[in-house]
Amino acid sequence: MAYVTKVIVRYRNDDTGREVQLPGLLTQAGILISHLRYLASKRIKSESWKERSTFAVRLLIKYINANENCFEETRDLLSAFAQAIEFGTIDHETLVDPSGLYWNPRRSEDSRTLLYHLTHYTDWLAERPEYNTKRANPFRKANSEEEKM
């Protein structure tokens, strides 16, 4: 059974013995090490920033677990996730949520903050050769109308 829960981790990235406490995500596959490394690389950020980043990734993992095999493209998954966090997952007429998430709608500002954290984390991952991934939100050439904007 898929799950994700937040834990406090004592993270050490070298043999100096120096440790830092970070919020970590424990899944059925173990601790999400890439996110710990990401948070450790952002050591100067506030604790609340690290907590919010962890929360955003946790929500995404929950969404992925609840919607397994629904998306072939990462872009489609992220678009649906963005809608789920902004508008919620509950059908308010029937009070049914087939995903089982039962998320209420969030304020636009909160949704943007969560997506900001996810974008920065996935961009950081894409820049790491050990993860060898493409960007979840790839850059593309703007068309003439977009350039005007």
N, C-alpha and C positions, 0 to 999 in steps of 0.2 A: 504494500500500500504506500502510495506516494505521500510525503509530508514535508513540511519545512517549519522549523521553529528557530527563534532567536536564542542564542546562548552567548555567554561572555567567554572570550578566548584570551589566553595569555599567548601572544604571538611573538615569535623570535625569528628574525630573518637571517641571522648569521651566528657565528660561534662566540660572540663577545659575551654572551650571557644576558645581555640587555633585553628585557621583555617589555611589551606594551600591551595593555588590556584593550581589546577591541570587541565590538559587537560582531558576532559571527552567525552564520546561518548553517544549521544542521539539517541535512536532508537524508533520505534513505540511502544515498550514495556517500554520505559522510559530510565533513565540513566543506563549505564552498571556499576553497583556498584562494581562488583568483580574486574574490571580493575582499578577503583579508589582506592580500597583497596590495590591492587597490587602496584600501583604507590606510594601510601602513605608508603608502607612498604619498598620502595626503595628511600626514601626521600633524601639520600645523592647523588643519581645519578644526572647528569646534566639535565638542562631543555631540551636540544636537545635530550638526551637519552629518556626522558619521551615523548617528541613529536614523536620520531621515533617509540616508542612502541605503542603509540596511533594510529599512521598512519598504522602500520602493522595490528593491530586488526581491524581497520576500513576497510582496504582492504579485510581482511578475511570475515568480516560481509557482505560487498558488494558482494563478491564472493558467499557466502552461499545464500544470497537473490536472486541472479541471477540464481542460479543452484538448486533451491528447488526441492526436491524429485529425484535428480539425483544419489545420493550416499547412500548406505546402511551402509557402513563402514567408520568410521572417518578417517582411514588410507588412504582409496581411495580418500576421499575428500581432505585431505591435500596434497597428491601426485599430484592431478590434480591442486590444487591451486598453488603449487610450480612451476609447469610447466607454469601456466597462468602468474605468475608474472615474470618468467624468459624469456619466449618466447612471451608473449603478448596473447591477445585473438582475434586479428583480422586476418582473412584469407587475406594475402596480395595480393593474386591473384584476389580475388573477392571483396575485401574491405568490406566484410560482417562479422559481429560478432553477431551470434544468441543470445549470452548472454546479449548483450546491454552494456557491460562494456567498450569496445573499448580501452583496455589497450595496449600500445606499449611495446615491449620487454624492459627489464631492464638489466643493466650490472650484471654479475654474482656476483660481490661483493655486490651490492645493494640487490639482491635477497637473498643472504646468510644472510645479516644483518636483513632483514625483517623476515626471517625464524628463526633466532636466537631469536628475540624478541618474536615471537609467541611461540616458544618452551619453553622459560623461563616462559612466562605467563601461558601456559597450565600446565607446571610442577608445578608451584606455586599453581594453582587451584587444581591439583590432591592431593597435600599435605594438603589441607584444609578440615577438616572433615565436615564443613558446606556445602561444594559443592559436596562431596561424588561422585567423578568422577574417572574414570580410566585415566591413561596417554594417551594422544593422540598419542604419540610416545613411546610405552612401551619398557622397557628394555627386552632383551632376551639373552639367553646364546649364545655366539659366537660359530660358528662351527670351526673345526680345521683350515680351510683355513683363516677364519677371525682372529683367534688368531695369526696366522703367520704374518698377515698384521699388 
